[in-house]
Amino acid sequence: MEVNEKCDVYSFGILTLEILFGKHPGDVVTSLWQQPSQSVMHLTLEPMPLIDKLDQRLPRPTCTIVQKVASIIRIAIACLTESPRSRPTMEQVSKQLVMS
């Protein structure tokens, strides 16, 4: 395995989900890689209730914040795409975080 920027992007996605979920998102990553190929940036949260996986020690997000949290989860999931070539760059991730 070649260590490059795409490895850093993957690590960013894992770390982001660890912060939101309060634990390693191993089951989420596994289920993502088992889904049919799709545009991860347009992934809906309904097939996998990721909002329900948020760290229970944190207060539940209010309605106004749920959309922002969902956007951050989508960005993090895009970083976990199995193929490194299909992952966004950190510049793209940064721009999407600013827009969310």
Secondary structure as UniProt FT lines:
FT   HELIX           5..21
FT   HELIX           26..34
FT   HELIX           40..42
FT   TURN            46..49
FT   HELIX           50..53
FT   TURN            56..57
FT   HELIX           63..78
FT   TURN            79..80
FT   HELIX           84..86
FT   HELIX           90..99
//
